Amino acid sequence: MAEKSRSQTSIAAPSVRADVIRNHIPCNLCGSEDRQAYCPENGLGLVQCQHCGLVYVSPRPDANELYALYGETYFHNDESSKVGYTHYVNDEQNIRNTFAGRLDRLVPFIKTGKLLDIGCAAGFFMSEADKRGWQVSGVDVSSFAVEYTRSRFGFEASVGSLLELDLPTAGYDLVTLWDVIEHVPDPKAYITEIARLVRPGGVFALATPDVGSIPARLAGRRWVGYKLSEEHVYYFSIKTLTRMLNEAGFDVVNVRHVGKVVTLSLFLDRLAMYVPFLARGLQALEKSFSLSERSFYVNPLDIVSITARKRG
């Protein structure tokens, strides 16, 4: 894809129409309708199940409206602190470096084989895995992302919700779900379907914001994990995610908080959400010394990565 000039990057962030009908949702983990408001001061409509502790958005639009977010502007817009990315494709090297680290951490649990990447976006994780000998394929609800993946890399990739596709039972040695489960309307159904797709003894790996982390609790409504409510509709803790995996037939073998490789510019944008005066000072230095595109690994300890093995 041709790189767009800076003058073309002012694209309004996608949003769900205000007139969309929103319905209350029962707890996706335990099915309870017993809920109470959670961090109501952030205005995102979060609730917490009073039986199992799962945090989610309710009421909210249906799946079709939620998936309507993921067009081209999701991957390229000027309001990434609220939704999507400033320019996903231009950030390729940092995303690749992040994914390379995630692949490194999977080596103790599985070497190579058939890999399905759900929420494959522009295919950068698949490309990194392909370099290491994995036989890769992907799935994404974004037709823009899938078209890019196919044309750029030639990888097999399907458009649509995982629940709508006819994929082979026990057909994969590894299934990955990076920064996706917080977006899907029915996480339990996704994990149940993934359990069908992974061979016995195979591995499922995912990462998601950890609503139970110390940074999330300390930051409160300012936590960066609380993005646009129509984008992130579930907020898992290690406890609720582990329970969902166990009930689907997985044994958790590794839990850790992970970070990402980011530019200094993005880091300071996010820092401004927590400590505005400090961020402003550092941003002045950043511009003075032209450091905006310098990249480094940041781990704020609020993204949890879980690796689980399918029971035989």
Secondary structure as UniProt FT lines:
FT   HELIX           6..8
FT   TURN            18..19
FT   TURN            28..30
FT   STRAND          35..37
FT   HELIX           40..42
FT   STRAND          46..49
FT   TURN            50..52
FT   STRAND          55..57
FT   HELIX           63..67
FT   TURN            68..69
FT   HELIX           72..75
FT   TURN            80..82
FT   HELIX           89..91
FT   HELIX           92..106
FT   TURN            107..109
FT   STRAND          114..118
FT   TURN            121..122
FT   HELIX           124..131
FT   TURN            132..133
FT   STRAND          135..140
FT   HELIX           143..153
FT   STRAND          156..159
FT   HELIX           162..164
FT   TURN            169..170
FT   STRAND          172..178
FT   TURN            181..183
FT   HELIX           187..197
FT   STRAND          198..210
FT   TURN            211..212
FT   HELIX           214..219
FT   HELIX           220..222
FT   TURN            224..225
FT   TURN            229..231
FT   STRAND          234..236
FT   HELIX           238..248
FT   STRAND          250..257
FT   STRAND          260..263
FT   HELIX           264..271
FT   TURN            272..274
FT   HELIX           276..288
FT   TURN            289..290
FT   TURN            292..293
FT   STRAND          295..298
FT   STRAND          303..310
//
